[in-house]
Amino acid sequence: MAAPAPSPQPHVMVLPFPAQGHVMPLMELSHRLVDQGLQVDFVNTDFNHDRVLKALTGAVPEGIHMVSFPDGMGPDGDRTDIALLGSGLPAAMLGPLEEMIRSRKIRWVIADVSMCWALELAGTAGVRVALFSTFSAAVFALRLHVPKLIEGGILDECGKVTRNETIQLSPKMPPIEATEIPWASLGSSPDRVRMIIKSLLKTNPAISQATTVICNTFEEIESEALGLVPNALPVGPLEAPLASSSSAAGQFWPEDTTCLAWLDAQARSSVIYVAFGSFTIFDAARFQELADGLELTGRPFLWAVRPNFTDGVVGEGWLDAFKRRVEGKGLVVGWAPQQRVLSHPSVACFLSHCGWNSTMEGLRNGVPFLCWPYFADQFCNQSYVCNVWGTGVKLCADERGVVTKEEIKGKVSQLLGDEEIRARAAMWKDKACASIAEGGSSHQNLLKLVNLLREQ
Ligand code: UDP
C-alpha cells in the first residue's frame, strides 16, 4: 500500500506591533515554530521591513517568509508616537491582511495583543487568531484590571491618576504606585493617554475571550499573574538562535558584534553592560551624568548608544571625546548583540531601562540588574526585579530627575558586593533554562501551541 501523501506544512501568519520590542520576540517565536515544522509569514510594516532588511547580515531564515504592508503614515510621520501609529494600523492593514490570508491559505494568525483588532480577521477572513503578549503577565492582568481601578476611584475615565496608592494584585505580584501604571506614562499628552485608555477599555472584553494568549514569560516566575490571564500559554523566555547572528532577522539597527571580542579580553564578571532598549530617550543632563558615572566606577563597561538615544543636544563631538577618554576601559557601540552580550561570562551586571525583553534576557542569563526605568511597563518590571525576584537594585534620581554619577558608582558597588542578589540571579537563571529545556513548562506549552496550530 502506498504511504499517505505528507500533509502540507501548516502556515501561520505572525503579526507584531511595529516596534523593536515587539518584532524581536515574535521573530523568536517564529523561529521556534519553524523548528517544529511550521511555515511562518512574518508581517512587518513597510517602514520596519526596510530597516530589518538593512540590518540583516545574512539570509532570511528558511521557513520564514517576510512580507510588509504600509502603516498608514506618511514618510515623515512620527512613528515614535505609539498611540498615533497604533490608531492608524487597522484601517491601513486589515484589507491587505484579509487578501493575503485568502491567497496564501493561512489558517492561523498570531497577533500581538497591541494589534488585537486583528481578532476581527476570524470573522472576515475565516482564520483562527491567537494573541501574543510582549509584556509580563502582571501587566496583562493589570490591563484587565483597569475598569476596577476606575470603579475604585484610582483612575478617572481618561486614565488620569485621581488617587495615588500602591497597587498589588496578589502577594507574589509586583507592587507599583498608581502613577507607575504603564498607560499613565505612555502617552505624550493627556489626550494620548485618554486615547490609549479608551482603546484598552474597548478591547479588553475581546482579549479576555481570546482562545489563547501566548506569553513571553514562564510559569515558575509569574504563576500568580498567569492565573489572572484567561487562557495564558507561557512559552518564554524566548531567545534568538545564538548559533548565527544573522538568522534572527528582527533587528532595526545592525548589531555591532566587534564588542564580543572586546568582552573576550575582559576579566570574568567584571563588565557593566548598559542599554536602554529601542525607545528610551535621554536628555543631555542624564546622558552626560550617566557617562561620567560609568567612568567614575573605574570598572570596564559596554554601553549601547543607539543613533536616536539622545534628544540631539549631546553632539557627536561630545560622545567622540568621551569614547577617546575612556578608551581601553569602556566601549560604546551603536546597537549591541544584547542576548550574546548578556550570556558572556565577562558581564557582571546590566544597567537597564527594564523593558520586558531586556528583563527576560537578563534573568535568563543570571545577570543582576541596576534598574533605571523610563516609561510604560518598565516600572512594573523594575518592581519584579527589586521587590519580588530580588535580583537587582533601583537607581534613584535626584530632584532634577537625574541619576547622579555618585549614585551610579555607589549602586554598582552595592550590587556587585551583594552575594545574595547574585545567588538569586543564578537560581532564576536555572529555573528559566529548565523551563525552556525539553520537558520544561515552557517547552511543553510550546508543543501544545504547535499542536493547536496544526489543527484545521
Ligand atoms: N537590544 C539589542 N541591542 C541593543 C539594545 C537592545 O539587541 O543594543 C534588544 C534587546 O535584546 C531586546 C530589545 O532590543 O530584545 C529591546 O526590547 P525591550 O523590551 O527590552 O525594550 P524596548 O525597546 O521595548 O523599550
Residues whose N, C-alpha, C, O or C-beta is under 5 A from the ligand:
A	BS01	UDP	Q20 G21 M24 A275 F276 G277 S278 F279 A304 G334 W335 A336 P337 Q338 Q339 G355 W356 N357 S358
